[in-house]
Amino acid sequence: MKKVFSILFLLITSCFLQGQTLVSINGGLNLGTFVHRTEVNVGTISSNPSFGAGIEIKGRAPKPFHIGFAAEYMRTSFNWKWEESHGLGPSTWKIYDLNYDVDYLRLSVFPEFSIGDRFQFFFNMSPYVGFMIQSSKKGTYQKSNDGSMGEVSGKAGDDIGKFDFGIRGSMGIGFAVKPFFVISIEETGNLGIKNMNKIGAGGINSAGLATYLCFSFIIPKGPAEEKTKSK
């Protein structure tokens, strides 16, 4: 873990050494879920709207390509209905109906393409790693033999993997209110590669789509702003 953060620190530092640096604070709606990765039945998973927020640091020179770093705090809220694994015969099993809230810290370093000065377009794609920060689950189960009900509560980390990695991509448009201040709308998607299912057979992958409102500041201020001040 220390090696990972050491590498990320060096990459962030390199962004600042490129000249101008864009620091972006973003937040908005996250539709996170998990999708089947095998034909084995893992039940039914449905997403609930939640939130995401983060910070991005990007080197702005040379254009149109530059390196960026993103740290995002993402909540994935979803409902999972599934049957407890059981053998043949008259054995009793349970049918679960649970709601999960899972918070991940997601880190990525990416190459980005951007064009435009006043009106801007940008696109990036890269691998990411995610670490579970906190989690919870709550719901009910029903026994197959008599239909009796029971309640479930606890940590989602008992059922869902605590470490994730996959592919992340973002695309957005921005408007430079000032040469050093940009407001943008960004769509960010991710698809996990690691199997996150800890309760039995069958695999699931993380997936999500987030819509962010972003406020970005260019440090130091752009040449246009500096020329304006000198007049």
C-alpha positions in Angstrom: 0.0 0.0 0.0 2.8 2.4 0.8 4.4 1.8 -2.6 1.1 2.6 -4.3 0.8 6.0 -2.5 4.4 6.8 -3.1 4.0 6.3 -6.8 0.8 8.4 -6.8 2.7 11.2 -5.0 5.4 11.2 -7.6 2.8 11.4 -10.4 0.9 14.2 -8.8 4.2 16.1 -8.3 5.0 15.6 -12.0 1.7 17.3 -12.9 2.7 20.4 -11.0 6.2 20.4 -12.6 4.6 20.5 -16.1 3.8 24.2 -15.8 0.2 25.2 -15.4 -1.8 22.8 -13.3 -5.6 22.4 -13.2 -7.1 21.5 -9.9 -10.8 20.4 -10.1 -13.3 19.7 -7.4 -16.4 17.7 -8.5 -19.5 16.1 -7.1 -22.8 14.7 -8.2 -25.0 11.7 -8.9 -23.6 8.2 -9.0 -25.4 5.2 -10.3 -23.2 2.4 -9.1 -24.1 -1.3 -9.2 -22.7 -4.8 -9.7 -23.2 -6.9 -12.9 -23.0 -10.6 -13.6 -19.7 -11.8 -15.0 -20.7 -15.5 -15.4 -23.7 -17.5 -16.4 -24.0 -18.9 -12.8 -27.1 -17.4 -11.2 -26.2 -14.9 -8.5 -29.6 -13.5 -8.0 -31.0 -10.1 -9.0 -29.1 -6.9 -8.5 -30.6 -3.4 -9.0 -29.0 0.0 -8.5 -30.2 2.9 -6.3 -29.1 6.5 -7.0 -26.4 7.7 -4.7 -23.5 10.2 -4.7 -19.9 10.7 -5.6 -17.3 13.4 -5.1 -13.7 13.9 -5.9 -10.7 15.9 -6.8 -8.6 15.9 -10.0 -5.1 17.3 -10.6 -4.0 17.7 -14.2 -0.9 19.1 -15.9 -2.0 21.6 -18.6 1.1 21.7 -20.7 1.9 20.5 -23.2 -1.5 20.6 -24.9 -3.6 18.8 -26.1 -2.3 15.8 -24.1 -1.4 15.8 -20.4 -1.3 13.6 -17.4 -3.9 13.7 -14.6 -4.7 12.1 -11.2 -8.1 11.5 -9.8 -9.2 10.6 -6.2 -12.9 9.9 -5.9 -15.2 9.0 -3.0 -18.0 6.9 -4.5 -21.0 5.4 -2.8 -22.6 2.4 -4.4 -26.2 1.7 -3.2 -28.0 -1.4 -4.5 -30.5 -4.1 -3.7 -29.5 -7.8 -4.0 -31.9 -10.7 -4.0 -30.3 -14.1 -3.8 -30.8 -17.6 -2.5 -28.4 -19.2 0.0 -26.4 -22.0 -1.5 -27.9 -25.4 -0.6 -27.6 -29.1 -1.6 -30.1 -31.6 -2.9 -32.9 -33.0 -0.9 -35.3 -31.4 1.7 -32.7 -29.2 3.2 -33.8 -25.7 4.2 -32.2 -22.6 2.7 -32.8 -18.9 2.9 -33.9 -16.3 0.3 -32.3 -12.9 1.0 -33.6 -9.4 0.1 -30.8 -7.0 1.2 -30.0 -3.3 0.6 -26.3 -2.4 0.5 -24.4 0.9 0.9 -20.7 0.5 -0.1 -18.2 3.4 0.0 -15.0 3.2 -2.1 -12.0 5.5 -2.4 -11.1 5.2 -6.1 -7.7 6.3 -7.4 -6.5 6.6 -11.0 -3.8 8.2 -13.1 -4.6 8.9 -16.7 -3.5 10.5 -20.0 -6.1 13.1 -21.1 -6.9 14.7 -24.4 -8.4 18.2 -24.3 -9.1 20.9 -26.8 -10.5 24.5 -26.7 -9.8 27.6 -24.7 -13.1 29.3 -23.8 -15.2 26.3 -24.6 -13.4 23.0 -23.8 -13.8 19.3 -24.5 -11.8 16.6 -22.6 -11.6 12.8 -22.6 -9.5 10.4 -20.6 -9.3 6.7 -19.8 -7.2 4.6 -17.5 -7.0 1.7 -15.0 -8.2 2.4 -11.4 -7.9 0.9 -8.0 -10.6 1.1 -5.3 -10.5 0.5 -1.6 -13.6 0.0 0.6 -13.8 2.7 3.2 -17.1 1.7 4.9 -20.1 -0.4 4.2 -23.5 -1.6 5.5 -26.2 -4.0 4.6 -29.8 -4.3 5.9 -32.8 -6.4 4.9 -34.7 -9.6 5.4 -34.5 -13.3 4.6 -37.2 -16.0 4.2 -36.8 -19.7 5.1 -37.8 -22.0 2.3 -39.4 -24.7 4.5 -41.9 -22.7 6.5 -41.8 -19.2 5.0 -40.7 -17.6 8.3 -39.0 -14.2 8.1 -35.9 -12.8 9.7 -33.9 -9.6 9.7 -30.3 -9.1 8.5 -27.9 -6.3 9.3 -24.2 -5.9 9.3 -21.3 -4.9 7.0 -21.5 -5.3 3.2 -17.8 -6.2 3.3 -18.9 -9.7 4.5 -20.5 -10.3 1.0 -18.6 -7.8 -1.3 -14.9 -7.6 -2.0 -13.0 -4.8 -0.2 -10.5 -4.2 -3.0 -11.4 -3.5 -6.6 -9.7 -2.6 -9.8 -10.8 -2.0 -13.4 -11.1 0.6 -16.2 -12.4 4.1 -15.7 -13.1 6.8 -18.3 -14.4 10.4 -18.3 -15.7 12.8 -21.0 -16.9 16.3 -20.4 -17.4 19.8 -21.7 -16.4 23.0 -19.9 -16.7 26.8 -20.1 -13.9 29.1 -19.0 -15.7 31.9 -17.0 -12.2 33.3 -16.4 -8.9 32.2 -17.9 -8.1 30.6 -14.6 -11.6 29.3 -13.6 -13.6 26.7 -15.5 -17.0 25.2 -14.9 -17.7 21.8 -16.5 -20.1 18.9 -16.7 -18.4 15.4 -16.7 -19.7 11.9 -17.3 -17.5 9.2 -15.6 -18.0 5.5 -16.1 -16.2 2.5 -14.7 -16.2 -1.3 -15.1 -14.4 -3.6 -12.6 -12.3 -6.6 -13.6 -12.1 -8.3 -10.2 -14.7 -10.8 -9.0 -16.4 -9.0 -6.0 -18.7 -11.9 -4.9 -17.8 -13.4 -1.5 -21.0 -15.3 -0.7 -20.8 -18.3 -3.1 -20.5 -19.4 -6.7 -20.8 -17.0 -9.6 -19.0 -13.7 -10.2 -20.0 -10.1 -10.2 -18.1 -7.0 -11.3 -18.5 -3.4 -10.1 -19.9 -0.9 -12.7 -21.1 2.6 -12.5 -21.9 5.9 -14.2 -21.6 9.2 -12.5 -22.6 12.8 -13.6 -20.4 15.5 -12.0 -20.5 19.3 -11.8 -16.9 20.4 -11.7 -15.2 23.6 -10.6 -11.7 23.9 -11.8 -8.9 26.4 -11.1 -5.7 26.8 -13.2 -2.5 27.4 -11.2 -0.8 29.7 -12.0 -3.3 31.9 -13.9 -3.3 31.7 -17.7 -1.5 34.1 -20.0 -4.7 35.8 -21.0 -5.4 36.8 -17.4 -1.8 38.0 -16.9 -2.0 40.2 -20.0 -5.3 41.7 -18.9 -3.7 42.7 -15.5 -0.6 44.2 -17.2 -2.7 46.6 -19.2 
